[in-house]
């Protein structure tokens, strides 16, 4: 993992496809989805441009990633109207791993207005990630109150 070597394996989320299949799917506009989020670069960029977004970069065959996924799903439910929370399977888009210098999984990145605010490498507790999101929300709220 640490050497940037990713191999194809089946995933719980059923997103593993070949490049040829991906090309065919994109042409049909019938995109593979994780948590209702289409797995295109454009959609990913839209998600991280939202006020606050937490993205879990993982691999389906990674045991800590599967544990992290449960935590991410819980956070998604908790922050539904306040922050975008998503899981990005790096088997679906390996270029993204290189673009964000992801060398270990799981890696969770907190974005605000498209910019990385905080990065977590390795399995993180729900409390740690919740605290990070809440901190950004609080700063955002304070800024809005000052600007008003």
N, CA, C and O atoms as a GROMACS GRO file, in nm:
protein
  592
    1UNK      N    1   0.081  -0.120   0.000
    1UNK     CA    2   0.000   0.000   0.000
    1UNK      C    3   0.085   0.126   0.000
    1UNK      O    4   0.064   0.214  -0.083
    2UNK      N    5   0.181   0.136   0.091
    2UNK     CA    6   0.261   0.255   0.104
    2UNK      C    7   0.344   0.287  -0.019
    2UNK      O    8   0.389   0.401  -0.034
    3UNK      N    9   0.365   0.190  -0.106
    3UNK     CA   10   0.446   0.212  -0.225
    3UNK      C   11   0.362   0.258  -0.343
    3UNK      O   12   0.412   0.266  -0.455
    4UNK      N   13   0.235   0.286  -0.321
    4UNK     CA   14   0.149   0.334  -0.429
    4UNK      C   15   0.105   0.222  -0.522
    4UNK      O   16   0.061   0.250  -0.634
    5UNK      N   17   0.116   0.098  -0.480
    5UNK     CA   18   0.077  -0.014  -0.564
    5UNK      C   19  -0.067  -0.051  -0.531
    5UNK      O   20  -0.098  -0.089  -0.418
    6UNK      N   21  -0.154  -0.040  -0.629
    6UNK     CA   22  -0.294  -0.077  -0.609
    6UNK      C   23  -0.325  -0.193  -0.701
    6UNK      O   24  -0.291  -0.190  -0.819
    7UNK      N   25  -0.389  -0.295  -0.647
    7UNK     CA   26  -0.426  -0.408  -0.731
    7UNK      C   27  -0.577  -0.420  -0.734
    7UNK      O   28  -0.646  -0.377  -0.642
    8UNK      N   29  -0.628  -0.480  -0.841
    8UNK     CA   30  -0.772  -0.496  -0.855
    8UNK      C   31  -0.820  -0.614  -0.774
    8UNK      O   32  -0.764  -0.723  -0.782
    9UNK      N   33  -0.923  -0.591  -0.697
    9UNK     CA   34  -0.990  -0.695  -0.620
    9UNK      C   35  -1.137  -0.660  -0.617
    9UNK      O   36  -1.174  -0.547  -0.645
   10UNK      N   37  -1.220  -0.756  -0.584
   10UNK     CA   38  -1.362  -0.728  -0.571
   10UNK      C   39  -1.388  -0.632  -0.456
   10UNK      O   40  -1.310  -0.627  -0.361
   11UNK      N   41  -1.495  -0.557  -0.465
   11UNK     CA   42  -1.530  -0.465  -0.358
   11UNK      C   43  -1.671  -0.491  -0.311
   11UNK      O   44  -1.755  -0.539  -0.387
   12UNK      N   45  -1.696  -0.458  -0.186
   12UNK     CA   46  -1.830  -0.470  -0.132
   12UNK      C   47  -1.927  -0.383  -0.209
   12UNK      O   48  -2.044  -0.418  -0.226
   13UNK      N   49  -1.878  -0.270  -0.256
   13UNK     CA   50  -1.965  -0.172  -0.320
   13UNK      C   51  -1.991  -0.204  -0.467
   13UNK      O   52  -2.072  -0.136  -0.530
   14UNK      N   53  -1.925  -0.304  -0.522
   14UNK     CA   54  -1.951  -0.347  -0.659
   14UNK      C   55  -1.912  -0.244  -0.763
   14UNK      O   56  -1.983  -0.229  -0.863
   15UNK      N   57  -1.802  -0.173  -0.744
   15UNK     CA   58  -1.763  -0.068  -0.835
   15UNK      C   59  -1.646  -0.109  -0.926
   15UNK      O   60  -1.608  -0.033  -1.015
   16UNK      N   61  -1.591  -0.226  -0.904
   16UNK     CA   62  -1.474  -0.268  -0.979
   16UNK      C   63  -1.511  -0.296  -1.125
   16UNK      O   64  -1.590  -0.385  -1.155
   17UNK      N   65  -1.451  -0.218  -1.214
   17UNK     CA   66  -1.476  -0.235  -1.357
   17UNK      C   67  -1.345  -0.213  -1.432
   17UNK      O   68  -1.251  -0.156  -1.378
   18UNK      N   69  -1.340  -0.259  -1.557
   18UNK     CA   70  -1.221  -0.238  -1.638
   18UNK      C   71  -1.230  -0.102  -1.705
   18UNK      O   72  -1.336  -0.039  -1.708
   19UNK      N   73  -1.116  -0.056  -1.759
   19UNK     CA   74  -1.116   0.072  -1.830
   19UNK      C   75  -1.208   0.069  -1.952
   19UNK      O   76  -1.274   0.168  -1.981
   20UNK      N   77  -1.213  -0.042  -2.022
   20UNK     CA   78  -1.302  -0.055  -2.137
   20UNK      C   79  -1.448  -0.041  -2.095
   20UNK      O   80  -1.526   0.028  -2.160
   21UNK      N   81  -1.483  -0.108  -1.983
   21UNK     CA   82  -1.620  -0.098  -1.932
   21UNK      C   83  -1.650   0.045  -1.889
   21UNK      O   84  -1.760   0.096  -1.913
   22UNK      N   85  -1.553   0.111  -1.826
   22UNK     CA   86  -1.572   0.248  -1.782
   22UNK      C   87  -1.598   0.339  -1.902
   22UNK      O   88  -1.687   0.424  -1.899
   23UNK      N   89  -1.521   0.321  -2.006
   23UNK     CA   90  -1.539   0.401  -2.127
   23UNK      C   91  -1.679   0.382  -2.184
   23UNK      O   92  -1.744   0.479  -2.222
   24UNK      N   93  -1.726   0.259  -2.189
   24UNK     CA   94  -1.860   0.229  -2.238
   24UNK      C   95  -1.966   0.291  -2.149
   24UNK      O   96  -2.064   0.349  -2.198
   25UNK      N   97  -1.948   0.280  -2.019
   25UNK     CA   98  -2.045   0.335  -1.924
   25UNK      C   99  -2.053   0.487  -1.938
   25UNK      O  100  -2.162   0.543  -1.940
   26UNK      N  101  -1.939   0.552  -1.946
   26UNK     CA  102  -1.937   0.698  -1.957
   26UNK      C  103  -2.009   0.742  -2.083
   26UNK      O  104  -2.084   0.840  -2.081
   27UNK      N  105  -1.988   0.672  -2.192
   27UNK     CA  106  -2.056   0.708  -2.317
   27UNK      C  107  -2.207   0.696  -2.302
   27UNK      O  108  -2.281   0.772  -2.363
   28UNK      N  109  -2.253   0.600  -2.220
   28UNK     CA  110  -2.397   0.580  -2.199
   28UNK      C  111  -2.451   0.673  -2.091
   28UNK      O  112  -2.573   0.682  -2.074
   29UNK      N  113  -2.363   0.741  -2.018
   29UNK     CA  114  -2.402   0.827  -1.905
   29UNK      C  115  -2.468   0.746  -1.793
   29UNK      O  116  -2.545   0.801  -1.714
   30UNK      N  117  -2.438   0.617  -1.786
   30UNK     CA  118  -2.490   0.530  -1.681
   30UNK      C  119  -2.373   0.504  -1.587
   30UNK      O  120  -2.305   0.402  -1.600
   31UNK      N  121  -2.349   0.593  -1.494
   31UNK     CA  122  -2.226   0.592  -1.417
   31UNK      C  123  -2.234   0.505  -1.292
   31UNK      O  124  -2.338   0.500  -1.228
   32UNK      N  125  -2.122   0.436  -1.258
   32UNK     CA  126  -2.122   0.359  -1.134
   32UNK      C  127  -2.135   0.454  -1.016
   32UNK      O  128  -2.089   0.568  -1.022
   33UNK      N  129  -2.198   0.408  -0.909
   33UNK     CA  130  -2.222   0.496  -0.796
   33UNK      C  131  -2.179   0.432  -0.664
   33UNK      O  132  -2.187   0.311  -0.646
   34UNK      N  133  -2.134   0.517  -0.575
   34UNK     CA  134  -2.109   0.479  -0.437
   34UNK      C  135  -2.186   0.579  -0.355
   34UNK      O  136  -2.170   0.699  -0.372
   35UNK      N  137  -2.270   0.531  -0.267
   35UNK     CA  138  -2.348   0.620  -0.180
   35UNK      C  139  -2.426   0.723  -0.261
   35UNK      O  140  -2.448   0.835  -0.213
   36UNK      N  141  -2.468   0.689  -0.381
   36UNK     CA  142  -2.547   0.781  -0.461
   36UNK      C  143  -2.464   0.889  -0.527
   36UNK      O  144  -2.520   0.983  -0.583
   37UNK      N  145  -2.332   0.878  -0.522
   37UNK     CA  146  -2.244   0.979  -0.580
   37UNK      C  147  -2.179   0.920  -0.703
   37UNK      O  148  -2.105   0.822  -0.694
   38UNK      N  149  -2.206   0.978  -0.820
   38UNK     CA  150  -2.148   0.927  -0.944
   38UNK      C  151  -1.996   0.938  -0.939
   38UNK      O  152  -1.943   1.039  -0.892
   39UNK      N  153  -1.929   0.837  -0.986
   39UNK     CA  154  -1.784   0.830  -0.975
   39UNK      C  155  -1.714   0.890  -1.097
   39UNK      O  156  -1.636   0.822  -1.164
   40UNK      N  157  -1.742   1.015  -1.124
   40UNK     CA  158  -1.669   1.084  -1.230
   40UNK      C  159  -1.583   1.192  -1.166
   40UNK      O  160  -1.612   1.237  -1.055
   41UNK      N  161  -1.479   1.233  -1.235
   41UNK     CA  162  -1.393   1.338  -1.185
   41UNK      C  163  -1.472   1.468  -1.169
   41UNK      O  164  -1.454   1.542  -1.072
   42UNK      N  165  -1.562   1.495  -1.265
   42UNK     CA  166  -1.642   1.617  -1.259
   42UNK      C  167  -1.729   1.618  -1.134
   42UNK      O  168  -1.739   1.720  -1.065
   43UNK      N  169  -1.792   1.506  -1.104
   43UNK     CA  170  -1.878   1.497  -0.986
   43UNK      C  171  -1.794   1.511  -0.858
   43UNK      O  172  -1.836   1.578  -0.764
   44UNK      N  173  -1.677   1.449  -0.857
   44UNK     CA  174  -1.588   1.461  -0.742
   44UNK      C  175  -1.552   1.607  -0.719
   44UNK      O  176  -1.555   1.656  -0.606
   45UNK      N  177  -1.516   1.678  -0.828
   45UNK     CA  178  -1.480   1.819  -0.815
   45UNK      C  179  -1.597   1.903  -0.766
   45UNK      O  180  -1.578   1.999  -0.691
   46UNK      N  181  -1.718   1.869  -0.809
   46UNK     CA  182  -1.837   1.938  -0.762
   46UNK      C  183  -1.857   1.916  -0.612
   46UNK      O  184  -1.890   2.010  -0.539
   47UNK      N  185  -1.836   1.794  -0.568
   47UNK     CA  186  -1.854   1.761  -0.427
   47UNK      C  187  -1.756   1.840  -0.340
   47UNK      O  188  -1.796   1.896  -0.238
   48UNK      N  189  -1.629   1.843  -0.378
   48UNK     CA  190  -1.531   1.909  -0.292
   48UNK      C  191  -1.543   2.062  -0.297
   48UNK      O  192  -1.490   2.130  -0.209
   49UNK      N  193  -1.611   2.116  -0.398
   49UNK     CA  194  -1.631   2.261  -0.404
   49UNK      C  195  -1.742   2.308  -0.311
   49UNK      O  196  -1.757   2.428  -0.288
   50UNK      N  197  -1.820   2.214  -0.257
   50UNK     CA  198  -1.925   2.252  -0.163
   50UNK      C  199  -1.859   2.317  -0.043
   50UNK      O  200  -1.738   2.304  -0.023
   51UNK      N  201  -1.938   2.386   0.036
   51UNK     CA  202  -1.881   2.453   0.154
   51UNK      C  203  -1.786   2.361   0.229
   51UNK      O  204  -1.670   2.394   0.250
   52UNK      N  205  -1.838   2.244   0.270
   52UNK     CA  206  -1.757   2.150   0.347
   52UNK      C  207  -1.780   2.010   0.291
   52UNK      O  208  -1.894   1.968   0.272
   53UNK      N  209  -1.671   1.939   0.267
   53UNK     CA  210  -1.681   1.802   0.215
   53UNK      C  211  -1.575   1.716   0.282
   53UNK      O  212  -1.459   1.756   0.296
   54UNK      N  213  -1.617   1.597   0.323
   54UNK     CA  214  -1.525   1.499   0.380
   54UNK      C  215  -1.523   1.380   0.285
   54UNK      O  216  -1.627   1.319   0.259
   55UNK      N  217  -1.406   1.347   0.232
   55UNK     CA  218  -1.395   1.238   0.136
   55UNK      C  219  -1.299   1.132   0.189
   55UNK      O  220  -1.185   1.161   0.226
   56UNK      N  221  -1.349   1.010   0.191
   56UNK     CA  222  -1.270   0.894   0.234
   56UNK      C  223  -1.216   0.827   0.109
   56UNK      O  224  -1.293   0.771   0.030
   57UNK      N  225  -1.085   0.830   0.089
   57UNK     CA  226  -1.020   0.763  -0.022
   57UNK      C  227  -0.980   0.624   0.026
   57UNK      O  228  -0.901   0.611   0.119
   58UNK      N  229  -1.035   0.520  -0.038
   58UNK     CA  230  -1.011   0.386   0.012
   58UNK      C  231  -1.005   0.285  -0.101
   58UNK      O  232  -1.023   0.318  -0.218
   59UNK      N  233  -0.979   0.161  -0.063
   59UNK     CA  234  -0.978   0.049  -0.156
   59UNK      C  235  -1.066  -0.061  -0.098
   59UNK      O  236  -1.065  -0.085   0.022
   60UNK      N  237  -1.142  -0.126  -0.182
   60UNK     CA  238  -1.237  -0.226  -0.136
   60UNK      C  239  -1.174  -0.345  -0.066
   60UNK      O  240  -1.239  -0.405   0.020
   61UNK      N  241  -1.050  -0.380  -0.099
   61UNK     CA  242  -0.987  -0.497  -0.039
   61UNK      C  243  -0.914  -0.465   0.091
   61UNK      O  244  -0.861  -0.555   0.156
   62UNK      N  245  -0.913  -0.340   0.129
   62UNK     CA  246  -0.838  -0.294   0.247
   62UNK      C  247  -0.926  -0.308   0.372
   62UNK      O  248  -1.031  -0.244   0.381
   63UNK      N  249  -0.884  -0.391   0.468
   63UNK     CA  250  -0.962  -0.414   0.590
   63UNK      C  251  -0.986  -0.287   0.672
   63UNK      O  252  -1.100  -0.262   0.711
   64UNK      N  253  -0.884  -0.205   0.699
   64UNK     CA  254  -0.910  -0.080   0.771
   64UNK      C  255  -1.006   0.013   0.695
   64UNK      O  256  -1.082   0.088   0.756
   65UNK      N  257  -1.002   0.008   0.562
   65UNK     CA  258  -1.091   0.090   0.480
   65UNK      C  259  -1.237   0.049   0.502
   65UNK      O  260  -1.326   0.134   0.507
   66UNK      N  261  -1.260  -0.080   0.515
   66UNK     CA  262  -1.397  -0.129   0.537
   66UNK      C  263  -1.448  -0.086   0.674
   66UNK      O  264  -1.567  -0.056   0.690
   67UNK      N  265  -1.360  -0.082   0.772
   67UNK     CA  266  -1.399  -0.033   0.905
   67UNK      C  267  -1.427   0.117   0.897
   67UNK      O  268  -1.526   0.166   0.952
   68UNK      N  269  -1.339   0.189   0.827
   68UNK     CA  270  -1.355   0.334   0.811
   68UNK      C  271  -1.486   0.366   0.739
   68UNK      O  272  -1.551   0.466   0.770
   69UNK      N  273  -1.524   0.281   0.644
   69UNK     CA  274  -1.647   0.303   0.567
   69UNK      C  275  -1.770   0.312   0.658
   69UNK      O  276  -1.857   0.395   0.635
   70UNK      N  277  -1.777   0.227   0.759
   70UNK     CA  278  -1.890   0.231   0.853
   70UNK      C  279  -1.895   0.364   0.926
   70UNK      O  280  -2.002   0.420   0.948
   71UNK      N  281  -1.779   0.413   0.963
   71UNK     CA  282  -1.770   0.542   1.033
   71UNK      C  283  -1.812   0.655   0.938
   71UNK      O  284  -1.886   0.746   0.978
   72UNK      N  285  -1.767   0.649   0.814
   72UNK     CA  286  -1.801   0.752   0.715
   72UNK      C  287  -1.951   0.753   0.690
   72UNK      O  288  -2.012   0.860   0.681
   73UNK      N  289  -2.012   0.636   0.680
   73UNK     CA  290  -2.157   0.628   0.659
   73UNK      C  291  -2.232   0.691   0.776
   73UNK      O  292  -2.333   0.760   0.756
   74UNK      N  293  -2.185   0.669   0.896
   74UNK     CA  294  -2.247   0.730   1.014
   74UNK      C  295  -2.235   0.883   1.009
   74UNK      O  296  -2.330   0.954   1.038
   75UNK      N  297  -2.116   0.931   0.972
   75UNK     CA  298  -2.096   1.076   0.960
   75UNK      C  299  -2.184   1.136   0.850
   75UNK      O  300  -2.235   1.247   0.862
   76UNK      N  301  -2.200   1.060   0.743
   76UNK     CA  302  -2.286   1.108   0.633
   76UNK      C  303  -2.428   1.130   0.684
   76UNK      O  304  -2.491   1.230   0.650
   77UNK      N  305  -2.478   1.038   0.764
   77UNK     CA  306  -2.612   1.052   0.821
   77UNK      C  307  -2.619   1.169   0.920
   77UNK      O  308  -2.718   1.241   0.924
   78UNK      N  309  -2.515   1.185   0.998
   78UNK     CA  310  -2.513   1.289   1.101
   78UNK      C  311  -2.505   1.430   1.042
   78UNK      O  312  -2.567   1.523   1.094
   79UNK      N  313  -2.429   1.447   0.933
   79UNK     CA  314  -2.405   1.580   0.876
   79UNK      C  315  -2.476   1.600   0.740
   79UNK      O  316  -2.428   1.677   0.657
   80UNK      N  317  -2.586   1.531   0.718
   80UNK     CA  318  -2.656   1.532   0.590
   80UNK      C  319  -2.674   1.671   0.531
   80UNK      O  320  -2.642   1.692   0.414
   81UNK      N  321  -2.723   1.766   0.608
   81UNK     CA  322  -2.752   1.900   0.556
   81UNK      C  323  -2.639   1.999   0.576
   81UNK      O  324  -2.649   2.114   0.532
   82UNK      N  325  -2.532   1.957   0.641
   82UNK     CA  326  -2.426   2.051   0.674
   82UNK      C  327  -2.298   2.031   0.595
   82UNK      O  328  -2.223   2.126   0.574
   83UNK      N  329  -2.272   1.908   0.553
   83UNK     CA  330  -2.147   1.878   0.482
   83UNK      C  331  -2.168   1.761   0.387
   83UNK      O  332  -2.248   1.671   0.414
   84UNK      N  333  -2.097   1.763   0.277
   84UNK     CA  334  -2.098   1.649   0.185
   84UNK      C  335  -2.000   1.546   0.240
   84UNK      O  336  -1.886   1.580   0.273
   85UNK      N  337  -2.044   1.422   0.250
   85UNK     CA  338  -1.958   1.314   0.298
   85UNK      C  339  -1.962   1.203   0.194
   85UNK      O  340  -2.070   1.157   0.158
   86UNK      N  341  -1.845   1.161   0.146
   86UNK     CA  342  -1.842   1.064   0.037
   86UNK      C  343  -1.728   0.966   0.053
   86UNK      O  344  -1.631   0.991   0.125
   87UNK      N  345  -1.741   0.855  -0.016
   87UNK     CA  346  -1.637   0.753  -0.022
   87UNK      C  347  -1.590   0.744  -0.166
   87UNK      O  348  -1.671   0.728  -0.257
   88UNK      N  349  -1.460   0.755  -0.188
   88UNK     CA  350  -1.404   0.745  -0.322
   88UNK      C  351  -1.319   0.619  -0.328
   88UNK      O  352  -1.214   0.612  -0.264
   89UNK      N  353  -1.363   0.521  -0.404
   89UNK     CA  354  -1.289   0.396  -0.421
   89UNK      C  355  -1.177   0.420  -0.522
   89UNK      O  356  -1.204   0.448  -0.639
   90UNK      N  357  -1.054   0.411  -0.478
   90UNK     CA  358  -0.940   0.440  -0.565
   90UNK      C  359  -0.922   0.336  -0.676
   90UNK      O  360  -0.850   0.362  -0.773
   91UNK      N  361  -0.986   0.220  -0.663
   91UNK     CA  362  -0.985   0.125  -0.774
   91UNK      C  363  -1.062   0.183  -0.892
   91UNK      O  364  -1.034   0.150  -1.007
   92UNK      N  365  -1.160   0.269  -0.865
   92UNK     CA  366  -1.242   0.329  -0.970
   92UNK      C  367  -1.169   0.442  -1.040
   92UNK      O  368  -1.194   0.468  -1.158
   93UNK      N  369  -1.079   0.511  -0.970
   93UNK     CA  370  -1.004   0.622  -1.031
   93UNK      C  371  -0.868   0.634  -0.965
   93UNK      O  372  -0.852   0.706  -0.866
   94UNK      N  373  -0.771   0.566  -1.019
   94UNK     CA  374  -0.635   0.565  -0.961
   94UNK      C  375  -0.563   0.698  -0.979
   94UNK      O  376  -0.475   0.732  -0.901
   95UNK      N  377  -0.600   0.773  -1.083
   95UNK     CA  378  -0.537   0.901  -1.107
   95UNK      C  379  -0.560   0.996  -0.990
   95UNK      O  380  -0.473   1.077  -0.957
   96UNK      N  381  -0.676   0.985  -0.928
   96UNK     CA  382  -0.708   1.069  -0.814
   96UNK      C  383  -0.610   1.046  -0.700
   96UNK      O  384  -0.573   1.140  -0.629
   97UNK      N  385  -0.567   0.922  -0.680
   97UNK     CA  386  -0.469   0.891  -0.576
   97UNK      C  387  -0.340   0.968  -0.601
   97UNK      O  388  -0.281   1.022  -0.508
   98UNK      N  389  -0.297   0.972  -0.724
   98UNK     CA  390  -0.175   1.046  -0.758
   98UNK      C  391  -0.198   1.197  -0.746
   98UNK      O  392  -0.112   1.269  -0.694
   99UNK      N  393  -0.313   1.244  -0.792
   99UNK     CA  394  -0.344   1.388  -0.787
   99UNK      C  395  -0.343   1.442  -0.644
   99UNK      O  396  -0.304   1.556  -0.621
  100UNK      N  397  -0.388   1.360  -0.548
  100UNK     CA  398  -0.395   1.404  -0.409
  100UNK      C  399  -0.284   1.345  -0.323
  100UNK      O  400  -0.289   1.352  -0.200
  101UNK      N  401  -0.182   1.287  -0.388
  101UNK     CA  402  -0.064   1.233  -0.319
  101UNK      C  403  -0.104   1.134  -0.209
  101UNK      O  404  -0.050   1.139  -0.098
  102UNK      N  405  -0.196   1.047  -0.240
  102UNK     CA  406  -0.240   0.947  -0.145
  102UNK      C  407  -0.149   0.826  -0.157
  102UNK      O  408  -0.145   0.761  -0.262
  103UNK      N  409  -0.078   0.796  -0.050
  103UNK     CA  410   0.016   0.686  -0.051
  103UNK      C  411  -0.027   0.572   0.040
  103UNK      O  412   0.025   0.460   0.029
  104UNK      N  413  -0.121   0.599   0.129
  104UNK     CA  414  -0.172   0.497   0.221
  104UNK      C  415  -0.323   0.509   0.227
  104UNK      O  416  -0.379   0.618   0.211
  105UNK      N  417  -0.388   0.397   0.250
  105UNK     CA  418  -0.533   0.399   0.265
  105UNK      C  419  -0.570   0.333   0.397
  105UNK      O  420  -0.500   0.242   0.441
  106UNK      N  421  -0.677   0.376   0.460
  106UNK     CA  422  -0.763   0.486   0.417
  106UNK      C  423  -0.698   0.622   0.442
  106UNK      O  424  -0.623   0.640   0.538
  107UNK      N  425  -0.728   0.716   0.354
  107UNK     CA  426  -0.692   0.856   0.373
  107UNK      C  427  -0.822   0.934   0.364
  107UNK      O  428  -0.897   0.920   0.268
  108UNK      N  429  -0.847   1.016   0.463
  108UNK     CA  430  -0.968   1.097   0.467
  108UNK      C  431  -0.924   1.243   0.458
  108UNK      O  432  -0.839   1.288   0.534
  109UNK      N  433  -0.984   1.315   0.362
  109UNK     CA  434  -0.949   1.456   0.345
  109UNK      C  435  -1.074   1.541   0.366
  109UNK      O  436  -1.181   1.512   0.313
  110UNK      N  437  -1.058   1.646   0.445
  110UNK     CA  438  -1.164   1.742   0.470
  110UNK      C  439  -1.137   1.864   0.382
  110UNK      O  440  -1.030   1.925   0.389
  111UNK      N  441  -1.235   1.897   0.299
  111UNK     CA  442  -1.224   2.010   0.207
  111UNK      C  443  -1.320   2.120   0.250
  111UNK      O  444  -1.427   2.094   0.304
  112UNK      N  445  -1.279   2.245   0.224
  112UNK     CA  446  -1.369   2.358   0.240
  112UNK      C  447  -1.353   2.445   0.117
  112UNK      O  448  -1.244   2.494   0.087
  113UNK      N  449  -1.463   2.464   0.046
  113UNK     CA  450  -1.464   2.542  -0.077
  113UNK      C  451  -1.356   2.495  -0.176
  113UNK      O  452  -1.290   2.576  -0.240
  114UNK      N  453  -1.339   2.364  -0.186
  114UNK     CA  454  -1.247   2.305  -0.283
  114UNK      C  455  -1.102   2.296  -0.238
  114UNK      O  456  -1.019   2.243  -0.311
  115UNK      N  457  -1.072   2.346  -0.120
  115UNK     CA  458  -0.934   2.343  -0.071
  115UNK      C  459  -0.922   2.246   0.045
  115UNK      O  460  -1.010   2.237   0.131
  116UNK      N  461  -0.812   2.173   0.046
  116UNK     CA  462  -0.787   2.079   0.155
  116UNK      C  463  -0.764   2.156   0.284
  116UNK      O  464  -0.679   2.245   0.290
  117UNK      N  465  -0.840   2.119   0.387
  117UNK     CA  466  -0.829   2.183   0.517
  117UNK      C  467  -0.752   2.093   0.614
  117UNK      O  468  -0.670   2.139   0.693
  118UNK      N  469  -0.781   1.963   0.605
  118UNK     CA  470  -0.717   1.868   0.696
  118UNK      C  471  -0.711   1.731   0.631
  118UNK      O  472  -0.800   1.694   0.554
  119UNK      N  473  -0.607   1.655   0.663
  119UNK     CA  474  -0.588   1.521   0.609
  119UNK      C  475  -0.564   1.424   0.724
  119UNK      O  476  -0.490   1.452   0.819
  120UNK      N  477  -0.628   1.308   0.712
  120UNK     CA  478  -0.613   1.202   0.812
  120UNK      C  479  -0.567   1.076   0.738
  120UNK      O  480  -0.632   1.033   0.643
  121UNK      N  481  -0.457   1.018   0.782
  121UNK     CA  482  -0.405   0.897   0.718
  121UNK      C  483  -0.419   0.783   0.817
  121UNK      O  484  -0.379   0.793   0.933
  122UNK      N  485  -0.476   0.673   0.769
  122UNK     CA  486  -0.499   0.559   0.855
  122UNK      C  487  -0.640   0.563   0.913
  122UNK      O  488  -0.713   0.661   0.895
  123UNK      N  489  -0.675   0.458   0.981
  123UNK     CA  490  -0.808   0.446   1.040
  123UNK      C  491  -0.830   0.554   1.146
  123UNK      O  492  -0.748   0.569   1.237
  124UNK      N  493  -0.940   0.628   1.133
  124UNK     CA  494  -0.971   0.736   1.226
  124UNK      C  495  -1.101   0.707   1.299
  124UNK      O  496  -1.191   0.644   1.244
  125UNK      N  497  -1.110   0.753   1.422
  125UNK     CA  498  -1.232   0.732   1.500
  125UNK      C  499  -1.341   0.828   1.451
  125UNK      O  500  -1.313   0.931   1.391
  126UNK      N  501  -1.465   0.790   1.478
  126UNK     CA  502  -1.577   0.876   1.442
  126UNK      C  503  -1.566   1.010   1.514
  126UNK      O  504  -1.597   1.115   1.458
  127UNK      N  505  -1.522   1.006   1.639
  127UNK     CA  506  -1.509   1.128   1.718
  127UNK      C  507  -1.407   1.224   1.656
  127UNK      O  508  -1.431   1.345   1.652
  128UNK      N  509  -1.296   1.172   1.609
  128UNK     CA  510  -1.192   1.255   1.548
  128UNK      C  511  -1.245   1.326   1.424
  128UNK      O  512  -1.227   1.446   1.408
  129UNK      N  513  -1.311   1.250   1.336
  129UNK     CA  514  -1.362   1.308   1.212
  129UNK      C  515  -1.480   1.402   1.238
  129UNK      O  516  -1.493   1.506   1.175
  130UNK      N  517  -1.565   1.364   1.332
  130UNK     CA  518  -1.678   1.448   1.369
  130UNK      C  519  -1.628   1.582   1.423
  130UNK      O  520  -1.680   1.688   1.388
  131UNK      N  521  -1.528   1.576   1.508
  131UNK     CA  522  -1.470   1.697   1.566
  131UNK      C  523  -1.410   1.787   1.458
  131UNK      O  524  -1.425   1.909   1.464
  132UNK      N  525  -1.344   1.728   1.360
  132UNK     CA  526  -1.285   1.807   1.251
  132UNK      C  527  -1.393   1.877   1.169
  132UNK      O  528  -1.381   1.995   1.137
  133UNK      N  529  -1.499   1.803   1.134
  133UNK     CA  530  -1.610   1.865   1.058
  133UNK      C  531  -1.674   1.975   1.141
  133UNK      O  532  -1.698   2.084   1.090
  134UNK      N  533  -1.701   1.946   1.268
  134UNK     CA  534  -1.767   2.044   1.354
  134UNK      C  535  -1.682   2.170   1.370
  134UNK      O  536  -1.736   2.280   1.375
  135UNK      N  537  -1.551   2.154   1.378
  135UNK     CA  538  -1.461   2.268   1.390
  135UNK      C  539  -1.472   2.359   1.268
  135UNK      O  540  -1.479   2.481   1.282
  136UNK      N  541  -1.473   2.301   1.150
  136UNK     CA  542  -1.485   2.381   1.028
  136UNK      C  543  -1.623   2.447   1.021
  136UNK      O  544  -1.634   2.563   0.982
  137UNK      N  545  -1.727   2.374   1.060
  137UNK     CA  546  -1.863   2.431   1.062
  137UNK      C  547  -1.870   2.550   1.158
  137UNK      O  548  -1.930   2.652   1.126
  138UNK      N  549  -1.808   2.536   1.275
  138UNK     CA  550  -1.809   2.644   1.373
  138UNK      C  551  -1.735   2.768   1.322
  138UNK      O  552  -1.782   2.880   1.339
  139UNK      N  553  -1.620   2.746   1.258
  139UNK     CA  554  -1.544   2.859   1.201
  139UNK      C  555  -1.626   2.928   1.092
  139UNK      O  556  -1.628   3.051   1.083
  140UNK      N  557  -1.692   2.848   1.011
  140UNK     CA  558  -1.774   2.902   0.903
  140UNK      C  559  -1.891   2.984   0.960
  140UNK      O  560  -1.922   3.092   0.910
  141UNK      N  561  -1.953   2.932   1.064
  141UNK     CA  562  -2.064   3.002   1.128
  141UNK      C  563  -2.018   3.134   1.189
  141UNK      O  564  -2.085   3.237   1.175
  142UNK      N  565  -1.902   3.132   1.256
  142UNK     CA  566  -1.847   3.254   1.315
  142UNK      C  567  -1.817   3.358   1.209
  142UNK      O  568  -1.845   3.477   1.228
  143UNK      N  569  -1.760   3.314   1.097
  143UNK     CA  570  -1.728   3.406   0.988
  143UNK      C  571  -1.855   3.468   0.931
  143UNK      O  572  -1.858   3.588   0.903
  144UNK      N  573  -1.958   3.388   0.912
  144UNK     CA  574  -2.086   3.440   0.859
  144UNK      C  575  -2.147   3.543   0.955
  144UNK      O  576  -2.202   3.644   0.911
  145UNK      N  577  -2.136   3.516   1.085
  145UNK     CA  578  -2.191   3.609   1.183
  145UNK      C  579  -2.113   3.742   1.183
  145UNK      O  580  -2.173   3.850   1.196
  146UNK      N  581  -1.981   3.734   1.168
  146UNK     CA  582  -1.900   3.857   1.160
  146UNK      C  583  -1.932   3.936   1.035
  146UNK      O  584  -1.936   4.059   1.038
  147UNK      N  585  -1.954   3.864   0.924
  147UNK     CA  586  -1.981   3.931   0.797
  147UNK      C  587  -2.120   3.992   0.790
  147UNK      O  588  -2.146   4.079   0.708
  148UNK      N  589  -2.210   3.946   0.878
  148UNK     CA  590  -2.350   3.993   0.874
  148UNK      C  591  -2.366   4.129   0.938
  148UNK      O  592  -2.478   4.182   0.943
   0.00000   0.00000   0.00000
